Amino acid sequence: MARPTILITRKWPDRAQARAADSYEVRLNEDDRLITTDELVRAAQGCDALLPTVTDRLDAAAINALPASIKIIATASVGYDHIDIAAAQARGIAVTNTPDVLTEATAEIAILLMLGAARGATVAERMLRQGEWKSWSPTGMLGIEVSGKRMAILGMGRIGKSVARKARAFGMEIHYHNRRPLDPGEAEGAIFHETADSLFKVADVLSINCASTPETRGLVNADRLALLPDDAVLVNTARGDIVDDEALIAGLKTGRPAAAGLDVFNNEPNFHRGYLELGNVFLLPHLGSATLSTRTAMAERALDNLDAFFKENKPGDLVTA
């Protein structure tokens, strides 16, 4: 039998691309640039599988434009909000994702964002780079100490639990909001809040770790930001559309929250430029999973899903609507 032909939409780490070439006929995006939907559809002609990333927006129109030969979309990401799952199912196209493998790397970035925002790292580094630091001062560059504070986790899934474990090293008290409470063994003493509003009221540090869904998009809005305690720090490593940008920018100007650390954005990479005008925001360009080991593991997990689909007739990490 002929080997399945697959389209990998972005450049992968070398080890993962070599493994793909060992088992499949591979089409690559050699320039590793963002391609348009039309370019993706043309490149997918004659392919059996599509391996996208979060940069590929596969809405219903894009799914319906894919050639009939496409049998599976194996996204190299844990999130799948960039794919219209219902449209894929309607066409009989399987969709898989890559859970578990990016948990620790993303949680590490959440802690980096917390510290960078709380201690004013953006302004401090800029002072050094631009030669503006003239003297140490007892009252200069005073930030927010997070040790012993309350860490509020919005979405206590795999990544949220990892953030909680790391935050405990700072002596932080863990609070969380989920659709339902965790079993006591999973919660490890974390305090459950039935509503997001209740969680926001105790959030000395708010870590956003929930999935992007119709229920969570825009959940972090002006009304909820107004509930935050004094000197609160907001951290987002989940998805940009959970946060209302205009509300957060306005809140940062008035101290609710006092600071924010953001790794994800609405419409990235074309994020709201209003953040650049603020010194109390610590910004990163979607680095949550950006370690060589993690990105390799994500790509190889996507290949595991392909192997299961084509060689073992199993769905792998199948996503359902």
Phi, psi and chi 1 to 4 in degrees:
 res  aa     phi    psi   chi1   chi2   chi3   chi4
   1 MET       -  145.0  -68.0  179.4   60.4      -
   2 ALA   -69.2  146.0      -      -      -      -
   3 ARG   -71.9  143.3  -59.6 -163.6  -55.8  176.8
   4 PRO   -60.6  146.6  -22.8   33.9      -      -
   5 THR  -100.8  130.5  -60.7      -      -      -
   6 ILE  -125.6  147.8   65.7  174.7      -      -
   7 LEU  -109.7  117.7  171.7   61.8      -      -
   8 ILE  -100.7  116.3  -60.3  175.6      -      -
   9 THR   -79.9  -20.1   64.1      -      -      -
  10 ARG  -134.4  161.4  -58.9  -62.4  -59.3  -89.4
  11 LYS   -67.6  133.7 -179.7  175.1  172.5   55.3
  12 TRP  -103.3  163.3  -79.0   -0.9      -      -
  13 PRO   -56.0  149.3  -27.9   36.7      -      -
  14 ASP   -54.8  -43.2  -69.2  -17.4      -      -
  15 ARG   -61.6  -40.9 -170.7  178.1   82.2 -171.6
  16 ALA   -69.9  -40.5      -      -      -      -
  17 GLN   -65.7  -36.8  -72.8 -162.2  172.4      -
  18 ALA   -64.9  -40.9      -      -      -      -
  19 ARG   -63.7  -41.8  173.9 -177.7  159.7 -175.7
  20 ALA   -59.2  -43.6      -      -      -      -
  21 ALA   -67.1  -24.9      -      -      -      -
  22 ASP   -69.8  -28.3  -75.9  -18.5      -      -
  23 SER  -113.1  -19.5  -59.8      -      -      -
  24 TYR  -136.8  160.4  -59.3   97.0      -      -
  25 GLU   -81.4  119.1  -63.1  -60.9  -36.6      -
  26 VAL  -112.1  133.3  179.9      -      -      -
  27 ARG  -109.5  130.4  -65.7 -177.8 -172.5  173.9
  28 LEU  -117.3  153.5  -60.2  173.8      -      -
  29 ASN   -90.8   86.3  175.6   -1.9      -      -
  30 GLU   -60.0  -29.9  -61.6  -73.8    0.0      -
  31 ASP   -85.4  -10.0  -62.3  -31.0      -      -
  32 ASP    51.5   44.5 -168.9   34.5      -      -
  33 ARG  -109.3  160.9   63.0  179.0  177.8   84.6
  34 LEU   -65.2  123.7  -72.4  169.9      -      -
  35 ILE  -104.8  152.4   58.7  175.2      -      -
  36 THR   -77.6  166.8   66.7      -      -      -
  37 THR   -60.6  -41.2  -60.9      -      -      -
  38 ASP   -62.8  -41.1  -71.9  -16.7      -      -
  39 GLU   -64.8  -40.4  -71.0  174.4  -44.6      -
  40 LEU   -62.7  -45.6 -174.1  150.6      -      -
  41 VAL   -62.4  -40.9  170.0      -      -      -
  42 ARG   -65.7  -42.9  -73.5 -163.0  -62.7  -89.9
  43 ALA   -66.7  -25.1      -      -      -      -
  44 ALA   -82.2   -7.1      -      -      -      -
  45 GLN   -58.5  126.0  -62.6  -60.6  -44.5      -
  46 GLY    83.7   -1.2      -      -      -      -
  47 CYS   -87.6  152.5  -70.8      -      -      -
  48 ASP   -95.9  -23.1  -60.2  -73.0      -      -
  49 ALA  -145.4  149.1      -      -      -      -
  50 LEU  -119.2  129.1  176.4   62.9      -      -
  51 LEU  -118.4   88.1  -73.8   86.0      -      -
  52 PRO   -92.3 -179.4   35.9  -34.5      -      -
  53 THR  -128.7 -173.9   71.2      -      -      -
  54 VAL   -65.9  -13.4  -66.1      -      -      -
  55 THR   -80.9   -9.1   63.4      -      -      -
  56 ASP  -100.0  112.9  -58.9  -61.3      -      -
  57 ARG   -89.0  103.6  -49.9  -52.4  -59.9 -179.1
  58 LEU  -105.1   77.0  -65.9  166.0      -      -
  59 ASP   -79.9 -175.9   58.1   12.9      -      -
  60 ALA   -59.4  -39.9      -      -      -      -
  61 ALA   -63.9  -42.0      -      -      -      -
  62 ALA   -66.5  -43.0      -      -      -      -
  63 ILE   -59.5  -44.8  -65.2  -71.7      -      -
  64 ASN   -70.6  -19.0  -69.3  -31.6      -      -
  65 ALA   -86.4  -12.6      -      -      -      -
  66 LEU   -64.7  148.6  -69.8  173.1      -      -
  67 PRO   -65.2  156.7   23.2  -33.3      -      -
  68 ALA   -64.5  -17.1      -      -      -      -
  69 SER   -72.1  -20.5   58.1      -      -      -
  70 ILE   -70.2  121.6  -66.0  -69.4      -      -
  71 LYS  -108.0  -23.3  -56.5  174.1 -176.6   66.5
  72 ILE  -150.4  142.2  179.0  172.1      -      -
  73 ILE  -112.8  111.3  -61.5  171.0      -      -
  74 ALA  -109.2   89.9      -      -      -      -
  75 THR   -75.3  137.0 -176.7      -      -      -
  76 ALA   -89.2   68.0      -      -      -      -
  77 SER  -164.7  155.6   61.7      -      -      -
  78 VAL   -81.7  -35.8   64.4      -      -      -
  79 GLY   -79.5  148.6      -      -      -      -
  80 TYR  -135.5   24.6   46.0   84.5      -      -
  81 ASP   -70.5  -11.5   48.9  -63.8      -      -
  82 HIS   -83.3   -0.3   55.0  -63.7      -      -
  83 ILE  -121.1  133.2  -57.5  170.3      -      -
  84 ASP   -81.8   96.9 -169.8  -44.3      -      -
  85 ILE   -64.0  -42.5  -55.4  -61.4      -      -
  86 ALA   -61.3  -40.6      -      -      -      -
  87 ALA   -65.3  -39.2      -      -      -      -
  88 ALA   -65.1  -44.4      -      -      -      -
  89 GLN   -61.7  -38.9  -71.5 -178.8  -24.2      -
  90 ALA   -61.4  -27.6      -      -      -      -
  91 ARG   -95.3    2.1  -70.7 -159.3   53.4 -170.5
  92 GLY    75.2   23.8      -      -      -      -
  93 ILE   -96.9  123.5  -60.9  173.0      -      -
  94 ALA   -73.1  147.9      -      -      -      -
  95 VAL  -129.0  128.7  179.6      -      -      -
  96 THR  -126.3  158.3   60.7      -      -      -
  97 ASN  -130.7 -170.8   67.2  -27.8      -      -
  98 THR  -127.8   73.9   60.1      -      -      -
  99 PRO   -70.7  165.1   27.3  -34.8      -      -
 100 ASP    78.9  -42.2  -59.3  -42.6      -      -
 101 VAL   -72.7  -19.6  -67.0      -      -      -
 102 LEU  -108.3    9.9   50.6   70.1      -      -
 103 THR   -57.9  -55.0  -62.0      -      -      -
 104 GLU   -69.4  -40.7  -62.2  -55.3  -37.4      -
 105 ALA   -62.1  -41.7      -      -      -      -
 106 THR   -69.5  -38.9  -56.7      -      -      -
 107 ALA   -64.2  -36.3      -      -      -      -
 108 GLU   -59.8  -42.1  -71.9  177.0    0.1      -
 109 ILE   -65.3  -35.5  -73.1  -68.9      -      -
 110 ALA   -60.0  -41.5      -      -      -      -
 111 ILE   -68.4  -40.0  -61.5  -59.9      -      -
 112 LEU   -59.5  -44.4  172.1   61.9      -      -
 113 LEU   -63.1  -41.9  -69.7  170.6      -      -
 114 MET   -58.4  -49.6  174.2 -177.8   73.0      -
 115 LEU   -70.1  -42.6  -64.6  174.0      -      -
 116 GLY   -61.4  -41.2      -      -      -      -
 117 ALA   -71.4  -45.7      -      -      -      -
 118 ALA   -64.2  -34.3      -      -      -      -
 119 ARG  -102.1   12.9  -59.9  -57.4  -67.8  -91.4
 120 GLY    65.2   38.5      -      -      -      -
 121 ALA   -63.5  -32.3      -      -      -      -
 122 THR   -61.0  -51.9  -64.4      -      -      -
 123 VAL   -69.1  -39.2  172.4      -      -      -
 124 ALA   -62.7  -45.3      -      -      -      -
 125 GLU   -67.9  -38.6 -175.0 -175.8   31.4      -
 126 ARG   -61.1  -39.8 -174.1 -177.1  -56.4  152.4
 127 MET   -58.5  -44.4  -73.4  174.7   61.2      -
 128 LEU   -66.3  -47.8  -74.4  172.0      -      -
 129 ARG   -65.7  -31.0  -69.5 -174.2  179.2  -83.5
 130 GLN   -97.4    8.5  -63.3 -179.4   -4.5      -
 131 GLY    68.6   28.1      -      -      -      -
 132 GLU   -94.7   -7.9  -63.3  172.6   -4.5      -
 133 TRP   -83.0  112.3 -172.7   43.4      -      -
 134 LYS  -103.5  -30.0  -55.7  -56.4 -179.3 -175.1
 135 SER  -165.4  148.1  172.9      -      -      -
 136 TRP   -69.2  143.1 -179.9   89.4      -      -
 137 SER  -137.2  139.9  167.2      -      -      -
 138 PRO   -59.4  -24.7  -22.8   33.3      -      -
 139 THR  -116.1   14.2   57.1      -      -      -
 140 GLY   -88.1  139.4      -      -      -      -
 141 MET    51.8   50.3  -68.6  -60.7  -59.6      -
 142 LEU   -80.2  121.0  -61.1 -179.8      -      -
 143 GLY  -104.4 -160.7      -      -      -      -
 144 ILE  -112.1  127.6  -60.7  166.5      -      -
 145 GLU   -86.5  127.2 -169.5  167.9  -25.4      -
 146 VAL   -96.9  -18.5  -61.8      -      -      -
 147 SER   -57.7  132.3  -66.0      -      -      -
 148 GLY    79.8   -0.5      -      -      -      -
 149 LYS   -84.9 -179.0  -61.8  -69.5 -177.3   63.8
 150 ARG   -96.2  120.8  -64.8  168.5  -62.7 -167.9
 151 MET   -94.5  119.0  165.0   65.9   82.2      -
 152 ALA  -107.2  120.3      -      -      -      -
 153 ILE  -109.7  118.1  -64.1  175.3      -      -
 154 LEU   -93.1   95.3 -175.0   63.7      -      -
 155 GLY   104.7   90.4      -      -      -      -
 156 MET   -97.6   61.6 -167.1   74.2  136.7      -
 157 GLY   -90.7 -152.3      -      -      -      -
 158 ARG   -57.8  -49.5  -64.0 -179.5 -176.0   91.4
 159 ILE   -70.5  -41.8  -63.7  171.3      -      -
 160 GLY   -57.9  -41.4      -      -      -      -
 161 LYS   -64.8  -38.1  -68.6  173.7 -169.4  172.4
 162 SER   -68.1  -39.8 -179.0      -      -      -
 163 VAL   -60.0  -42.2  171.6      -      -      -
 164 ALA   -61.4  -43.8      -      -      -      -
 165 ARG   -61.1  -42.0  -72.8 -167.3  -63.9  -88.6
 166 LYS   -70.4  -37.2  -68.5  169.4  173.6   53.6
 167 ALA   -67.0  -30.3      -      -      -      -
 168 ARG   -62.2  -26.5  -72.1 -172.3 -178.7   97.6
 169 ALA   -65.3  -19.4      -      -      -      -
 170 PHE   -94.3   10.0  -68.9   86.9      -      -
 171 GLY    70.4   23.6      -      -      -      -
 172 MET   -82.9  144.5  -58.5 -175.5   79.7      -
 173 GLU   -87.2  127.9 -179.7 -179.5   88.7      -
 174 ILE   -97.4  127.6  -50.9  -58.0      -      -
 175 HIS  -122.1  154.1  -64.3 -112.0      -      -
 176 TYR  -155.7  157.4   74.2   99.3      -      -
 177 HIS  -128.1  128.5  169.7   64.1      -      -
 178 ASN  -133.8  172.4  -97.6    0.2      -      -
 179 ARG   -62.7  -30.4  -74.0  173.6  -66.9 -178.1
 180 ARG  -147.3  153.6   61.2 -173.4   65.0   86.8
 181 PRO   -68.9  151.2   22.1  -31.0      -      -
 182 LEU   -76.4  158.9  -60.6  175.0      -      -
 183 ASP   -61.8  149.9  -67.4  -25.6      -      -
 184 PRO   -54.5  -38.0  -28.7   35.8      -      -
 185 GLY   -64.3  -36.7      -      -      -      -
 186 GLU   -73.7  -37.1  -74.8 -172.9  -69.8      -
 187 ALA   -69.4  -28.2      -      -      -      -
 188 GLU    50.2   42.3  -61.3 -177.3   46.6      -
 189 GLY    88.7   -3.9      -      -      -      -
 190 ALA   -65.3  145.4      -      -      -      -
 191 ILE   -95.3  123.9  -60.3  165.5      -      -
 192 PHE   -85.1  138.7  174.1   67.8      -      -
 193 HIS  -118.5  129.3  -68.6 -107.6      -      -
 194 GLU   -71.2  -24.4  -69.0 -170.3    0.4      -
 195 THR  -127.7  154.1   67.6      -      -      -
 196 ALA   -64.2  -37.3      -      -      -      -
 197 ASP   -59.5  -42.6  -73.8    2.7      -      -
 198 SER   -62.2  -39.8  172.9      -      -      -
 199 LEU   -64.6  -44.3 -177.7   73.2      -      -
 200 PHE   -60.0  -32.2  -85.4   60.7      -      -
 201 LYS   -67.4  -21.2  -68.7  177.0 -178.6  178.5
 202 VAL  -111.7    8.6  -58.9      -      -      -
 203 ALA   -84.5   87.1      -      -      -      -
 204 ASP   -63.5  -39.9  -64.8  -37.9      -      -
 205 VAL  -127.6  124.7  176.6      -      -      -
 206 LEU  -106.2  116.1  175.1   67.1      -      -
 207 SER  -106.4  118.8 -179.9      -      -      -
 208 ILE   -90.0  115.6  -58.4  170.2      -      -
 209 ASN  -134.0   14.4  -60.2  108.0      -      -
 210 CYS   -85.5  162.1   56.1      -      -      -
 211 ALA   -74.8  156.7      -      -      -      -
 212 SER   -82.2  114.6  171.9      -      -      -
 213 THR  -137.0  168.8   67.7      -      -      -
 214 PRO   -55.6  -28.7  -29.0   36.7      -      -
 215 GLU   -79.4  -28.7  -66.8   74.3   28.5      -
 216 THR   -99.6  -16.2   62.6      -      -      -
 217 ARG   -64.2  126.0  -72.8  171.7 -162.6  137.5
 218 GLY    75.7   11.4      -      -      -      -
 219 LEU   -63.3  -37.1 -172.8  150.1      -      -
 220 VAL   -86.4   92.4 -179.1      -      -      -
 221 ASN  -120.1 -175.5   56.4   26.5      -      -
 222 ALA   -61.4  -41.3      -      -      -      -
 223 ASP   -63.4  -41.5  -70.4  -19.8      -      -
 224 ARG   -75.4  -37.2  -70.0 -162.6  172.3   93.1
 225 LEU   -61.0  -32.7  -69.6  171.8      -      -
 226 ALA   -67.2  -16.9      -      -      -      -
 227 LEU   -81.7  -14.4  -59.6  174.4      -      -
 228 LEU   -64.2  148.8  -67.9  171.1      -      -
 229 PRO   -68.5  169.7  -13.9   26.5      -      -
 230 ASP   -60.3  145.3  -68.5  -17.5      -      -
 231 ASP    61.8   27.7  -68.8  -24.2      -      -
 232 ALA   -73.2  148.4      -      -      -      -
 233 VAL  -118.6  130.5  177.1      -      -      -
 234 LEU  -107.6  135.5 -179.7  148.1      -      -
 235 VAL  -128.7  133.0  169.2      -      -      -
 236 ASN  -130.5  113.5 -170.6    7.4      -      -
 237 THR  -118.8   12.8   56.8      -      -      -
 238 ALA   -93.4  -90.4      -      -      -      -
 239 ARG  -143.1  144.4  -74.4  -69.7 -175.5  -94.4
 240 GLY   -64.3  -31.6      -      -      -      -
 241 ASP   -75.6   -2.7   59.3    9.7      -      -
 242 ILE   -73.0  -22.1  -62.3  166.5      -      -
 243 VAL  -108.0  134.0  174.3      -      -      -
 244 ASP   -80.0  108.1  179.6  -31.8      -      -
 245 ASP   -58.3  -46.9  -74.2  -32.3      -      -
 246 GLU   -60.8  -40.6  -65.3  -71.5   -9.8      -
 247 ALA   -67.1  -41.4      -      -      -      -
 248 LEU   -67.7  -42.2  179.0   54.2      -      -
 249 ILE   -62.6  -43.1  -70.4  168.8      -      -
 250 ALA   -64.0  -40.2      -      -      -      -
 251 GLY   -65.2  -39.6      -      -      -      -
 252 LEU   -65.2  -28.2  -74.2  162.8      -      -
 253 LYS   -74.7  -21.9  -69.0  177.3  179.0  178.2
 254 THR  -112.4    1.2   59.8      -      -      -
 255 GLY    93.3   11.7      -      -      -      -
 256 ARG  -128.7   86.8  -74.0  -73.5 -168.0  -73.2
 257 PRO   -85.2  170.4   33.0  -36.6      -      -
 258 ALA   -74.3  -28.7      -      -      -      -
 259 ALA  -157.7  160.6      -      -      -      -
 260 ALA  -144.5  147.9      -      -      -      -
 261 GLY  -123.5  120.8      -      -      -      -
 262 LEU  -124.8  129.8  -53.6  176.2      -      -
 263 ASP  -114.7   -9.9 -171.9   46.1      -      -
 264 VAL  -135.0  153.7  -70.1      -      -      -
 265 PHE  -147.3  154.4  -54.1   89.3      -      -
 266 ASN   -61.4  137.1  -80.5  -63.4      -      -
 267 ASN    56.1   31.4 -162.3   34.6      -      -
 268 GLU   -64.6  145.9   57.2 -176.7   56.7      -
 269 PRO   -85.0    5.3   33.4  -37.2      -      -
 270 ASN   -89.1   65.7  -58.7  -50.8      -      -
 271 PHE   -76.7  166.8   65.6   96.4      -      -
 272 HIS   -64.6  118.2 -164.1  -54.6      -      -
 273 ARG   -72.0   -9.2  -76.4  -23.3 -165.4 -131.1
 274 GLY   -61.4  -25.8      -      -      -      -
 275 TYR   -65.2  -29.4  -71.1  118.6      -      -
 276 LEU   -69.5  -17.3  -62.4  177.6      -      -
 277 GLU   -85.6   -4.2  -59.2  171.1    4.7      -
 278 LEU  -109.3  133.3  -56.3  173.7      -      -
 279 GLY   -85.0  -12.7      -      -      -      -
 280 ASN   -99.3   26.6   55.5  -16.0      -      -
 281 VAL  -124.1  130.3 -174.6      -      -      -
 282 PHE  -105.5  115.9 -174.9   64.6      -      -
 283 LEU  -113.6  137.9  -55.3  173.2      -      -
 284 LEU  -132.2  149.3  -64.7  175.4      -      -
 285 PRO   -89.4   67.8   32.7  -35.0      -      -
 286 HIS    52.9   61.9 -156.4  144.1      -      -
 287 LEU   -98.9    5.8  -62.3 -176.5      -      -
 288 GLY   -46.8  -47.7      -      -      -      -
 289 SER  -102.3   12.7   61.9      -      -      -
 290 ALA   -82.7   67.7      -      -      -      -
 291 THR  -126.1  152.7   69.5      -      -      -
 292 LEU   -60.2  -42.3  177.7   58.9      -      -
 293 SER   -65.4  -39.8   58.9      -      -      -
 294 THR   -72.1  -45.6  -65.7      -      -      -
 295 ARG   -64.7  -34.9  -68.1  -79.1  170.0   83.6
 296 THR   -65.4  -43.8  -60.1      -      -      -
 297 ALA   -63.8  -36.4      -      -      -      -
 298 MET   -63.0  -47.3  -69.4  167.4   65.2      -
 299 ALA   -63.9  -40.7      -      -      -      -
 300 GLU   -71.3  -30.3  -65.4 -155.5  -66.9      -
 301 ARG   -66.3  -38.4 -174.5   69.3  172.9  -98.4
 302 ALA   -62.1  -39.6      -      -      -      -
 303 LEU   -68.1  -36.1  -69.2  172.8      -      -
 304 ASP   -57.0  -42.0  -71.1  -16.2      -      -
 305 ASN   -64.9  -39.8  -71.2  -30.8      -      -
 306 LEU   -63.8  -45.4  -80.0 -167.1      -      -
 307 ASP   -58.3  -43.7  -68.3  -12.9      -      -
 308 ALA   -62.7  -38.8      -      -      -      -
 309 PHE   -71.0  -47.7 -175.8   84.1      -      -
 310 PHE   -86.5  -30.9  -74.1  117.1      -      -
 311 LYS  -104.4  -27.0  -60.8  175.5 -177.2  179.0
 312 GLU  -117.7   -1.7  -57.2  171.8   21.9      -
 313 ASN    55.5   37.0  -66.1  -45.4      -      -
 314 LYS  -118.2  150.3  -63.4  177.9 -177.2  177.7
 315 PRO   -78.1  -10.2   28.2  -33.9      -      -
 316 GLY    65.7 -143.8      -      -      -      -
 317 ASP   -81.2   69.5  -63.2  -53.9      -      -
 318 LEU   -70.6  136.7 -175.4   65.9      -      -
 319 VAL  -101.8  136.0  171.5      -      -      -
 320 THR  -119.5  151.5   57.3      -      -      -
 321 ALA   -70.5      -      -      -      -      -
